[in-house]
Amino acid sequence: MSDKNAKKFIIATIITPIALGAILLSLIYIYDPFQIFHKPYFREATFFADMRKQALGIIKHYKFDSYIIGTSMLENTDSKEATSKLNSDGRWINISLSGSTFNQRAMVLDYIFQNQNPKHIIYSLDGYYMVNMVNRLSNSTLDWDFLYDNNPYNDIKLYRNSKFMICALKFSDDKGCVGTIDDIYQITNWYKEYKELFGGFDNWIKNKDNDVIKQPLIDIKNGNIKNIDNQDIIGDIDILAQQDYLHKYLIRFFRDYPDTKFSIIIPTYSRLFYRMQNIKGAYSDNSKYFYTWEKSLRYFIAQSSSYKNVKVYGFDDLDYADDIANYKDLPHYNKDLNSIQLDAIKNQTNILTPQNIDKYLATMEQKIKSYDIKPFIKALENVEIEQIKQ
């Protein structure tokens, strides 16, 4: 091979993969199934249910100025209903992240505030993640946090895998490639999937093999239910760590963005949820759960009351949580409560303050302690439930 041909070969060897890589990156940029860089080209808009990754495209490319950002407890809140009931506060969209910790949602909130001036935020203050927050700080295992660092050049990492490269090469409109949802207002709605579990304990028994309720039913059948107990809770929790967690991942937004309204929703778990917190595997392993949460909530109410742009809404003093028919499992309530929450924000009711928090928590405590669990145990006496394999 002559020197001239050798040089051509070397140049081609270097340039070819670079050119192919550039073509593939360009194709991925154009394809962009999560709409990270732009709205869809050459196809109808579709969305993924994975809101941790999907939320960025919605925030960047769709004209919403008010956000619902909770856990699964707010996923069924209807954005259109929010816009209708709270129309003076702008156009609403639900970007709730199922199972999200406060630190995870703080990343999304930081991105929103660094790029927009939202009018109103509805946020769920989940007791479960407060009580168990020490074990829920999962920054080190996130595969999506780079999306919200305001560096658009590293966002391509989301597609740097064989699945999306193959999808892009085919320019596929398959649901696995571009998402299964064609209505931006329905991305976070899980109600239809679990509709059969609502309606009462009999429905739970009919669906006893459903993984959502199987373990709670086993625990109830075995009589693993105790009443709440306020003994020696100080030794069981790190109060200062919880307070620091609240300030670091939520309260600072109230202080830094006084022109944005914050409506904080306290999710209303079933009474049975609190009676089963001494059961390992049943959402928590903390027999002091209620009183741990009570201390955190008191602190939060005291702190948030100093900010004029914040209101906290609680519904645990109502009779709603007494009726297991309103729940698909221990914590998750029916979508009608999401509407009740919007009504409360509209009408300015059910607001928790330092002046009424004692009465609110006393009512809640009494309702939990007096909750009759005997009918559930009796209903399961002759029901065979296959044990969950460890």
Solvent accessible surface area in square Angstrom, and as a share of the most:
residue,aa,sasa,rsa
1,M,173,0.77
2,S,59,0.38
3,D,115,0.59
4,K,138,0.59
5,N,76,0.39
6,A,30,0.23
7,K,130,0.55
8,K,119,0.50
9,F,127,0.53
10,I,97,0.49
11,I,94,0.48
12,A,49,0.38
13,T,76,0.44
14,I,100,0.51
15,I,94,0.48
16,T,68,0.40
17,P,79,0.50
18,I,114,0.58
19,A,42,0.33
20,L,109,0.54
21,G,30,0.29
22,A,53,0.41
23,I,113,0.57
24,L,42,0.21
25,L,87,0.43
26,S,62,0.40
27,L,45,0.23
28,I,2,0.01
29,Y,98,0.37
30,I,62,0.32
31,Y,4,0.01
32,D,0,0.00
33,P,1,0.01
34,F,9,0.04
35,Q,1,0.00
36,I,0,0.00
37,F,37,0.15
38,H,16,0.07
39,K,97,0.41
40,P,24,0.15
41,Y,89,0.34
42,F,177,0.74
43,R,46,0.17
44,E,147,0.66
45,A,36,0.28
46,T,24,0.14
47,F,5,0.02
48,F,24,0.10
49,A,69,0.54
50,D,60,0.31
51,M,7,0.03
52,R,50,0.18
53,K,39,0.16
54,Q,0,0.00
55,A,0,0.00
56,L,1,0.01
57,G,0,0.00
58,I,0,0.00
59,I,4,0.02
60,K,75,0.32
61,H,44,0.20
62,Y,37,0.14
63,K,177,0.75
64,F,12,0.05
65,D,43,0.22
66,S,0,0.00
67,Y,0,0.00
68,I,0,0.00
69,I,0,0.00
70,G,0,0.00
71,T,2,0.01
72,S,16,0.11
73,M,11,0.05
74,L,1,0.01
75,E,20,0.09
76,N,12,0.06
77,T,7,0.04
78,D,59,0.31
79,S,1,0.01
80,K,116,0.49
81,E,42,0.19
82,A,0,0.00
83,T,42,0.25
84,S,80,0.52
85,K,50,0.21
86,L,11,0.05
87,N,107,0.55
88,S,98,0.63
89,D,17,0.09
90,G,12,0.12
91,R,111,0.40
92,W,1,0.00
93,I,1,0.00
94,N,8,0.04
95,I,0,0.00
96,S,0,0.00
97,L,0,0.00
98,S,54,0.35
99,G,35,0.33
100,S,0,0.00
101,T,4,0.02
102,F,0,0.00
103,N,3,0.01
104,Q,12,0.05
105,R,0,0.00
106,A,3,0.02
107,M,41,0.18
108,V,0,0.00
109,L,0,0.00
110,D,32,0.17
111,Y,15,0.06
112,I,0,0.00
113,F,16,0.07
114,Q,108,0.48
115,N,77,0.40
116,Q,46,0.20
117,N,143,0.73
118,P,4,0.02
119,K,96,0.41
120,H,5,0.02
121,I,0,0.00
122,I,3,0.01
123,Y,1,0.00
124,S,0,0.00
125,L,1,0.00
126,D,2,0.01
127,G,2,0.02
128,Y,33,0.12
129,Y,22,0.09
130,M,1,0.00
131,V,16,0.09
132,N,26,0.13
133,M,6,0.03
134,V,98,0.56
135,N,131,0.67
136,R,93,0.34
137,L,86,0.43
138,S,36,0.23
139,N,73,0.37
140,S,113,0.73
141,T,107,0.62
142,L,31,0.15
143,D,91,0.47
144,W,7,0.03
145,D,52,0.27
146,F,31,0.13
147,L,3,0.01
148,Y,13,0.05
149,D,70,0.36
150,N,68,0.35
151,N,59,0.30
152,P,69,0.43
153,Y,190,0.72
154,N,33,0.17
155,D,5,0.03
156,I,34,0.17
157,K,79,0.34
158,L,13,0.07
159,Y,0,0.00
160,R,152,0.56
161,N,60,0.31
162,S,80,0.52
163,K,102,0.43
164,F,16,0.07
165,M,53,0.24
166,I,90,0.46
167,C,7,0.04
168,A,0,0.00
169,L,119,0.59
170,K,149,0.63
171,F,68,0.28
172,S,22,0.14
173,D,113,0.59
174,D,82,0.43
175,K,131,0.56
176,G,38,0.37
177,C,14,0.08
178,V,5,0.03
179,G,2,0.02
180,T,88,0.51
181,I,29,0.15
182,D,117,0.60
183,D,50,0.26
184,I,22,0.11
185,Y,57,0.22
186,Q,73,0.32
187,I,9,0.05
188,T,11,0.06
189,N,57,0.29
190,W,28,0.10
191,Y,26,0.10
192,K,162,0.69
193,E,118,0.53
194,Y,48,0.18
195,K,119,0.50
196,E,83,0.37
197,L,0,0.00
198,F,14,0.06
199,G,55,0.53
200,G,12,0.12
201,F,18,0.07
202,D,97,0.50
203,N,37,0.19
204,W,0,0.00
205,I,31,0.16
206,K,159,0.68
207,N,40,0.21
208,K,58,0.25
209,D,90,0.47
210,N,41,0.21
211,D,125,0.65
212,V,36,0.21
213,I,0,0.00
214,K,20,0.09
215,Q,48,0.21
216,P,6,0.04
217,L,0,0.00
218,I,7,0.03
219,D,7,0.04
220,I,0,0.00
221,K,67,0.29
222,N,88,0.45
223,G,39,0.38
224,N,57,0.29
225,I,20,0.10
226,K,134,0.57
227,N,70,0.36
228,I,16,0.08
229,D,52,0.27
230,N,86,0.44
231,Q,121,0.54
232,D,122,0.63
233,I,12,0.06
234,I,109,0.55
235,G,74,0.72
236,D,81,0.42
237,I,26,0.13
238,D,80,0.42
239,I,48,0.25
240,L,139,0.69
241,A,32,0.25
242,Q,10,0.04
243,Q,40,0.18
244,D,88,0.45
245,Y,6,0.02
246,L,2,0.01
247,H,64,0.28
248,K,111,0.47
249,Y,30,0.11
250,L,0,0.00
251,I,3,0.01
252,R,59,0.21
253,F,0,0.00
254,F,1,0.00
255,R,140,0.51
256,D,67,0.34
257,Y,63,0.24
258,P,89,0.56
259,D,140,0.72
260,T,6,0.03
261,K,102,0.43
262,F,4,0.01
263,S,4,0.03
264,I,0,0.00
265,I,0,0.00
266,I,2,0.01
267,P,3,0.02
268,T,0,0.00
269,Y,8,0.03
270,S,0,0.00
271,R,0,0.00
272,L,0,0.00
273,F,1,0.01
274,Y,8,0.03
275,R,18,0.07
276,M,0,0.00
277,Q,3,0.01
278,N,37,0.19
279,I,15,0.08
280,K,165,0.70
281,G,60,0.58
282,A,2,0.01
283,Y,66,0.25
284,S,10,0.06
285,D,91,0.47
286,N,29,0.15
287,S,55,0.36
288,K,31,0.13
289,Y,1,0.01
290,F,2,0.01
291,Y,4,0.02
292,T,0,0.00
293,W,4,0.01
294,E,25,0.11
295,K,73,0.31
296,S,7,0.04
297,L,1,0.00
298,R,86,0.31
299,Y,48,0.18
300,F,1,0.00
301,I,2,0.01
302,A,55,0.42
303,Q,57,0.25
304,S,4,0.02
305,S,62,0.40
306,S,87,0.56
307,Y,55,0.21
308,K,204,0.87
309,N,22,0.11
310,V,14,0.08
311,K,81,0.34
312,V,4,0.02
313,Y,2,0.01
314,G,1,0.01
315,F,0,0.00
316,D,0,0.00
317,D,52,0.27
318,L,65,0.32
319,D,101,0.52
320,Y,28,0.11
321,A,1,0.00
322,D,48,0.25
323,D,70,0.36
324,I,13,0.06
325,A,28,0.22
326,N,28,0.14
327,Y,0,0.00
328,K,12,0.05
329,D,2,0.01
330,L,0,0.00
331,P,7,0.04
332,H,30,0.13
333,Y,4,0.02
334,N,28,0.14
335,K,93,0.39
336,D,66,0.34
337,L,0,0.00
338,N,3,0.01
339,S,33,0.21
340,I,62,0.31
341,Q,4,0.02
342,L,2,0.01
343,D,51,0.26
344,A,2,0.02
345,I,10,0.05
346,K,114,0.48
347,N,90,0.46
348,Q,84,0.37
349,T,65,0.38
350,N,51,0.26
351,I,39,0.20
352,L,11,0.06
353,T,42,0.25
354,P,57,0.36
355,Q,156,0.69
356,N,55,0.28
357,I,11,0.05
358,D,86,0.44
359,K,158,0.67
360,Y,9,0.03
361,L,1,0.01
362,A,58,0.45
363,T,42,0.25
364,M,1,0.00
365,E,42,0.19
366,Q,103,0.46
367,K,35,0.15
368,I,0,0.00
369,K,94,0.40
370,S,73,0.47
371,Y,27,0.10
372,D,79,0.41
373,I,23,0.12
374,K,148,0.63
375,P,73,0.46
376,F,20,0.08
377,I,55,0.28
378,K,139,0.59
379,A,44,0.34
380,L,0,0.00
381,E,106,0.47
382,N,144,0.74
383,V,24,0.14
384,E,143,0.64
385,I,17,0.09
386,E,109,0.49
387,Q,114,0.51
388,I,65,0.33
389,K,174,0.74
390,Q,210,0.93
